[in-house]
Amino acid sequence: MPNSTSKNLVAHFVNPLDAETLDVMGPQIQLLVEPGADHAPSVMRGTIPPGTVVPLHSHDDPETFIGLSGEAEGLIHSADEFRWVRIQAGDIFHVPGGAKHAFRNRNDTPYVALVVSTSRMAEFFRVVGTPLTLGERAAAISEVQVQEFFEAAARFGYWTGGQGDNAAIGLDLRQK
């Protein structure tokens, strides 16, 4: 019989107010389901604040975004072109493992989504994220944080686009 004292082995209520919250260089991630085995599912709440981008990147971990509130744009790749699509509350944006993708919020309100991915992705966010209290605003991003982010992405085998890759899809990473 499983050990009933292990929270990961029994059904339990998750209070989002108690969830670990991380700033990931602008966007915020709340870890709603504690990361488990390497490819076990993980459920997170992601928030992209107004004026914030998630630069072009890819990773082996699939991600599914279920819009809860606000609006953002997600980058899709079809044939030989990239195209931005609007994502709103109720919409589902799926990213297969290995697919290049990016996000931008050009609105006045945050975009909030449930994010279903792997525990490995949640662990990556723990490595690169800065702990926050829910609702707290993150400090300015330092060059050291940027370098540490790229080093961690490389250790996890994740690809990150450079300034030229992002400029080609309409993202200026120098903007604050």
N, C-alpha and C positions, 0 to 999 in steps of 0.2 A: 504494500500500500504506500502511495506517495506520502512524503513528509508534509503534513497539513500546515506546518508553520512556514513553509516556503511560499511567499507571495506569488512567485511565478508558477506554482503548481496548482493554485486554486483560483476559481473565479473570484474577482474582486472589483470593487467600485474604484474608478479613477477620478479623483477630483482635479480638474484642470488647474485650479488655483494652487494646488500643491505640486504640480509637475515641474520638473527641472526645466528652466528657461535659459536659452543660450543666444547671445548675439553672434551672428556669423557674418561679420563685416557689413552690417546694415540690416539684412533680414534677420528675423528672430525665429527660433525653433523651440517648441515645447515638446519634450519627450513624454508622451502620454502613456505609452506602453514601454516598460523598461526593456532595454535591449537584452536579447538572450543569445542563443547560438548564432553563429556567423551568418546564416541565411534565413533565420527565423524572421517572420514579419515584424515590422515595427510601425506603430502609428504615432504620428507627430502632428502638431499644429504649426503651420508655417505662416509667418506674417511678413509681407513685403511692404514697408512703409512708403508713403507717397514720395515720388522722385527717386526711388531706389531701383537698382538693377541687380540681377543675378547674371554675371557674365557667361559667355559661351563656354560650355564644358561638356564632358561626358564621363561616364563611369559604367561599370558592368552591372551595377545595381538598378533594377527597374524601379520606377517611381510612378505612383498614381496620385494626382492632385484632385481633390474634390472641393470645389469652391464653396465657401461658407458665406463670405460677405466681401463687398468691394468688387473691384475689377482690376485686372492686369492684362498684359499681353504675354503670350508664350510663343516661342519660336519653334516652328516645325520645319522639317526638311523633306521636300518632295522632289523627286527626280534630281535635278542638279541645282535647285534653288531653295533658298531659305525664305520663309514667309511668316510674318507675325499674325497671330490670331487672338481675338479677344476672348478672355476667360472671365466669366461672371459667377455669381452665387448659383449653385446648382449644376454648373458645368463640370465635366470630368476631362482632365488633360492627362493622357497617359504617355509616359516616356519609357520605351523598352530599354533594356540594358544595352549600353554601347551607343545609344543615339545622342547626337549633339543637340543641345538645347540651351535656352536662356530665357530670362523673364525680365520684364520692365513694368513699373507702375508709374504711369504718367498722369495719374489722377490726384485728387486732393484728399483721398481717404485710403487707409490701408487695405491691402488685399489679404484676406485670410482664407486658408485652405487646410483641410485635413490632408496629410501626406502619408501614404502607405508605401513603405519601402522595406529594406532589409535592416536587420540589427547592425550589420556592418556599416550602413550609411549613418545610423544613429550614433555609432561609436566614432565615426569620422567627425560628426558635428561636435561631439564631446571634446575631441582633440583640438579642433580649430576654433571652437566657440568660446566666448567669454561669458561666465555665469552672470545672470541678471535676475532681479526681482521682477515678477510679472508687472508690466506697465512701465518699468524703468527704461529710460533712454540710454542708449549706448554712448560711450565716449568716442571721440574721433579715432579713426583708424591710423595706426602708426605704420611706418615702413617696416618695422620689425614684425608686426602682426601679418603684414602682406607676405613677407618672406617666409615666415613660419607656415602660413597657409599653403603656399606653393610647395614647400618641402613636405608637408603632411600629405598633400594631394599626390605627390610623386610616390611617397611611401605606400599609399593605398592603391596605386596604379591608376589614378584618375587623371584624365587629360584636361588641361585648362587652356583656353584660347588666350593668345596674347593681344596686345593693343591693336595690331593690324587685323586679326581675326574678328575682333569685336567691332572695330570701325566699319568693316565690310558689311555688318548686319545692322548698323545704325546705332551702336552703343559707344559712347565716349566715356572711357573709364576714368578720365581725369576730372570729370565733373563731380561735384559733391552734392 
